[in-house]
């Protein structure tokens, strides 16, 4: 019971991700083969564990008597297991996208994916703003718990679309691009440009020599 209450003191619920990332990088091909072989099991477990987070909430509140902060913490043992499967499943989805792109994607879909990739980090950085907005909106409405749960997909869509809109604005309007890691100008722009051009020339010459 202590391990469940004091999960923040356990090294495996946080540092594990850094260690696992290094292991995956070293044994990349073996990890890919393992995920490809077991992707159905991984997918089903991801869905089951995702539904289980609802039970986790009530267990934290009514059984373990945890605070709201501890209840919503991402470092809980259950979330640790859930994250392993979720990350593995998302990794598999990325592999399928890579395969599909090798065979050619529709132009409109490829353009959308490229556009989203430019602001994906920005979505992560600014998501707190639409989350705060959603929190404020929920405070204005009085719905039963089951209705709030049913509207969860709407909340996800609100946060994602809001984050995407803010990130896209920052990406397009100077000088806000720096807030999402996409600055529209650099102090040493000439030096950066020449560095990029030199790297491109070097890569092209290496490819030519190999051919």
Secondary structure, DSSP 8 states (H G I E B T S, - for coil): -HHHHTGGG-GGGTTHHHHHHHHHHHTHHHHHHHHHHTHHHHHHHHHHHHHHHHHHHHHHHHTS---HHHHT-TTSHHHHHHHHHHHHHHHHHHHHHHHHHHT---HHHHHHHHHHHHHHHHHHHHHHHHHHHHHHHHHH----HHHHHHTHHHHHHHHHHHHHHHHHHHHHSTTGGGGGT--S--TTHHHHHHHHHHHHHHHHHHHHHH-
